[in-house]
Amino acid sequence: MDDGDFELPDGVKLFIIPDAGTNDVEQLNKLIENGIDCICLDHHEQESSDVECKAIIVNNQISDDYTCKSFSGVGIAYEFARALDDTYVCDLAPKYLDLVAFGNISDVMNIRNSQTRYYIEQGLKNINNKFLKALDKAQEFSTKGEVNIHNISWYWTPICNSIIRIGSLEDRDLLFRAFIETDEVFPYKKRGSIEEIDEDIYTRAARLCKNTKSKQDKMRDSLCEELKEQVNPDDKVAILVAPEADAGIVGLSTMRLADWAGKPCIVLREHTEGILGGSARNCNSSPIKDLKEVVSSVGLFNYAQGHGNAFGCELNADRLEAARQALNDALENYEYDDTIYCDFILDAYDMDYEFIKTIDDSMWVWGQGVEEPTVAIENIAISSEDCVVMGKNLDSVAFMYGGVKYCKFKCSENDELLEFANSLDENFGTLNIVGKCSINTYGGSSTAQVIIDDYEFTI
């Protein structure tokens, strides 16, 4: 069946749409008019519509009876599967709890909700899916073999996301087949080897994910550098236009730019002639609680759909300047600053292995809504000879103080700490830093370390 907007094989009578569809009223009604029943298993907020949707919408956001609003589309699909179990007197759904956990973590659901947290913890206790096991093995150097919310969100999800965003249709199909465990085998020749070996689909997909993530990072960083020149410090929301940007990196670039600019950002590319579409992201510590609501309220965007502070939007190109001014007017009384909110403020002398070990031991707790603690450490006295410049590009700095290792990675060329570390003469200075604590284990020994996010330096 082909009706221009959608294509389905002939004979289809039921179309189940997970994690989407709530606001696709026109398309759903077309399907139903053509004799295809539709069920949406979704968690996205419902936008107002003048047209009644004829499909069955199963959505926790629009139900007064379902109190867990911090549950992603995979969670709603799981509840639907549990209902099928009850109806047909079987117990198949629990096998997929590992995917339920992975989906809720990857969709950044708030884990303070007891139901969401419970399903995540139950799923992580027993990873059954063969592809998830391959992801675990592929990223074990970074995760140290620990399967928890923090490591999945940092080391599993992003590499899978890269395939979905910038991978070819063939790549995405391979990833899907890996998730559904098709048990395929492919010939593979390692770089520099003349011997061809068999590679299972799970290892192949995980390797492809890692390679694609490296490519995606380069594309994202390049676009961010290009768009930084467009940021007007006087605008309340930075609306940036990259006409030919790859759609797969727009959302990631918007998030990175919002953090860099310290204000909400919208990055738009040309969808069709005269129409700009893209992504909007709020920044950390923003005084704006719901950016989507603000964007919708100005009445100039064609749509703003998704989550409150991470969503897609569309705008006619001839309304661009009017939208920028309207957002400035709407947010006239809002002020952004570069304040970093910390959970602990300690003197350097009070930092020790036990404090950092306590934080590191609690890593399994951290996730959306229960963030990893940020620590401010004051009065770190160092000399330039204490510092070691490291990294492939010699752009990272490390030093020891009071038995704790401090690291600043990927410094810019004019970074003050990097320049201090590279000075030929011995110099002295005092640092106040903000960062994250962890225990680094290597070669059988453990070192307490602080990864520096920001700092102020007095020489």
HELIX and SHEET records of a PDB file:
HELIX    1   1 VAL A   25  GLU A   33  1                                   9    
HELIX    2   2 ASN A   60  ILE A   62  5                                   3    
HELIX    3   3 GLY A   73  TYR A   88  1                                  16    
HELIX    4   4 ALA A   93  TYR A   96  5                                   4    
HELIX    5   5 LEU A   97  SER A  106  1                                  10    
HELIX    6   6 SER A  114  LYS A  125  1                                  12    
HELIX    7   7 LYS A  130  ALA A  138  1                                   9    
HELIX    8   8 GLU A  140  THR A  143  1                                   4    
HELIX    9   9 ILE A  149  ASN A  151  1                                   3    
HELIX   10  10 ILE A  152  TRP A  156  3                                   5    
HELIX   11  11 THR A  157  ILE A  166  1                                  10    
HELIX   12  12 LEU A  169  PHE A  179  1                                  11    
HELIX   13  13 ILE A  201  LYS A  228  1                                  28    
HELIX   14  14 ALA A  247  ALA A  261  1                                  15    
HELIX   15  15 LEU A  291  SER A  297  1                                   7    
HELIX   16  16 ALA A  317  ARG A  319  5                                   3    
HELIX   17  17 LEU A  320  ALA A  330  1                                  11    
HELIX   18  18 ALA A  348  ASP A  350  5                                   3    
HELIX   19  19 TYR A  353  ASP A  361  1                                   9    
HELIX   20  20 MET A  363  VAL A  365  5                                   3    
HELIX   21  21 SER A  384  ASP A  386  5                                   3    
HELIX   22  22 GLU A  416  ASN A  422  1                                   7    
SHEET    1   A 3 LEU A  14  PRO A  18  0                                        
SHEET    2   A 3 ASP A  37  ASP A  42  1                                        
SHEET    3   A 3 ILE A  56  ASN A  59  1                                        
SHEET    1   B 2 VAL A 185  LYS A 189  0                                        
SHEET    2   B 2 GLU A 196  ASP A 200 -1                                        
SHEET    1   C 5 ALA A 238  VAL A 241  0                                        
SHEET    2   C 5 CYS A 265  THR A 272  1                                        
SHEET    3   C 5 ILE A 275  ARG A 281 -1                                        
SHEET    4   C 5 ALA A 310  ASN A 316 -1                                        
SHEET    5   C 5 TYR A 303  HIS A 307 -1                                        
SHEET    1   D 7 PHE A 344  ASP A 347  0                                        
SHEET    2   D 7 VAL A 375  SER A 383  1                                        
SHEET    3   D 7 PHE A 428  TYR A 442 -1                                        
SHEET    4   D 7 SER A 445  THR A 458 -1                                        
SHEET    5   D 7 VAL A 404  LYS A 408  1                                        
SHEET    6   D 7 SER A 396  TYR A 401 -1                                        
SHEET    7   D 7 VAL A 388  MET A 390 -1                                        
END                                                                             
